[in-house]
Amino acid sequence: MRSLLKYLFIALSLSLSFAAEGQDKFLPYTVTEKGDTIYQDQIRPSYVYTGKKKGRKWRKYYKLVHNFGKAYPFALLARDLVRETDSTFDARNMGQWKKDRYVKKLEKDLFIAYEKPLRNLTVSQGQLMLRLVDRETGMSSYDLIKLYKNKTAAGFWQGVGKLFGADLKSRYDPEGIDKQTEELVQIWEKGDYEAFYFSIFGKLPTIPDLRSKRK
């Protein structure tokens, strides 16, 4: 209970702080007959899990929410890298030889920065990450490797992925198998994932900080 009250206090404080910034540091208030000042504000609605926390479906969802926080940052990183790489190719008007050289150096830098965090992912987290990469980039991991490396490399890593039960060609299906994952993406984009996670696990999630690893 004390942890919950502490979290709610922090959330309320942040909400008041952000509201103040948008109103020149002043919040609307009223003064009572006794001269007391009462500040008024509206706290944005947040997501809270209210379903039954038992049964096979619950355990599956419990695992999905946990894995999502581990996997989604890698998908967002992949999206940023694709945009950055395409922008660099266009800005520098690179030929194929220079593109290959650029990708090779980028690959080396990424391996140094993210090899350990990626190794910390479980098989199910890795599988989820592949599907989320497709959502964020519009391309499967297989097609991304094929585009920026070559077909041989894509085929090789597809074979390696199969050994661990992962399909690099898997596509994201927000209306089907990934419907619950898409709901989590929407919660994340609204900035409510941590609060939602807290309502399930009773603690804040440990989300990998990937952007700070790039120099």
Beta strands, then each sheet from edge to edge (+ up, - down):
strand 1: 29-31
strand 2: 37-39
sheet 1: 1+ 2-
end
